[in-house]
């Protein structure tokens, strides 16, 4: 199965994997979760507990209408086809590989900011 692997702090790269649960879990480092953030039938497969485990923040997801950030994916993830008439994930087309490589081409950096609110600092 042809997928697009998006690792933290790296540019996306196409990869051929076995279409098995075990190979998918190995890529994300544990139990998988499928997210469907795109209008076309493409699944984003990530670690189910990535944020809870404190995996490195990887890429943002933006609203196609407004461009506003609505989520951040933690840990490595990959994209694959998810046809509505199939119970299995499938290969991305060459066009999808190229298009999504551009969408996620720039590794993002995230910073934690702490705010102090109100009160005297006596």
C-alpha positions in Angstrom: 0.0 0.0 0.0 1.4 3.4 -1.0 1.2 6.0 1.8 2.6 9.4 2.7 4.5 9.3 5.9 4.7 12.6 7.9 7.3 12.4 10.7 7.9 15.2 13.2 10.4 17.8 12.0 10.9 16.0 8.6 9.5 16.5 5.2 6.8 14.0 4.1 7.9 11.0 2.1 6.1 8.3 0.2 6.4 4.8 1.5 5.2 1.3 0.6 3.9 -0.7 3.5 2.0 -3.9 4.1 -1.7 -3.1 4.5 -1.8 -4.8 7.9 -2.7 -3.4 11.3 0.7 -4.4 12.7 2.6 -2.4 10.0 0.4 0.6 10.6 0.9 0.5 14.4 4.6 0.2 13.9 4.7 3.4 11.9 2.9 5.5 14.5 4.3 3.7 17.6 1.2 2.1 19.0 -2.6 1.9 18.6 -3.9 3.7 15.6 -6.7 6.2 15.1 -8.2 7.2 11.7 -9.1 10.8 11.3 -10.9 12.1 8.1 -10.0 15.8 7.9 -10.2 16.1 4.1 -13.1 16.4 1.7 -11.9 13.4 -0.4 -11.7 9.9 1.0 -8.2 10.1 2.5 -7.5 9.0 6.1 -5.0 10.4 8.4 -3.7 7.6 10.6 -2.1 8.6 13.9 -1.3 7.3 17.4 -4.6 7.0 19.2 -3.1 8.4 22.5 -0.4 10.6 20.9 -1.4 13.8 22.9 -2.0 11.9 26.1 1.5 10.3 25.9 3.1 13.7 25.1 4.4 12.6 21.7 6.1 15.5 19.8 3.6 17.9 18.2 3.9 17.4 14.4 1.5 19.3 12.1 -1.6 21.4 12.4 -4.9 20.8 10.8 -6.6 23.8 9.3 -10.2 24.5 8.3 -10.4 24.6 4.5 -12.9 27.5 4.7 -11.1 29.8 7.1 -7.5 28.5 7.3 -7.8 28.5 11.1 -6.1 25.8 13.1 -8.5 23.4 14.7 -6.2 20.6 15.8 -2.6 19.5 16.1 -1.4 16.0 15.4 1.0 14.6 17.9 3.5 12.0 16.8 4.3 10.5 13.4 1.3 9.9 11.1 0.5 8.8 7.6 -2.1 9.4 4.9 -3.8 6.6 2.9 -6.9 6.2 0.8 -10.1 5.3 2.6 -12.7 4.5 -0.1 -16.2 4.7 1.3 -17.2 1.4 -0.4 -14.3 -0.5 1.2 -13.6 -1.8 4.7 -9.8 -1.5 4.1 -7.4 1.3 3.7 -5.8 1.5 0.2 -2.9 3.2 -1.7 -2.9 6.9 -2.4 -2.7 7.8 -6.0 0.4 9.5 -7.3 -1.5 12.8 -7.6 -2.6 12.5 -3.9 0.9 11.7 -2.8 2.2 14.9 -4.6 -0.7 17.1 -3.4 -0.5 16.1 0.3 3.3 16.2 0.3 2.8 19.9 -0.6 0.1 20.4 2.1 2.4 19.0 4.8 5.8 20.0 3.2 7.0 22.3 6.0 7.8 20.8 9.3 6.3 23.0 12.1 7.8 24.0 15.4 5.7 24.4 18.5 6.5 26.4 21.6 4.9 26.2 25.0 4.0 29.6 26.5 3.1 30.2 30.1 1.0 33.1 31.1 0.9 34.8 34.5 -2.5 36.3 35.2 -3.2 39.0 37.8 -2.4 39.3 41.4 0.5 40.9 43.2 3.9 39.3 43.1 4.9 40.3 46.7 
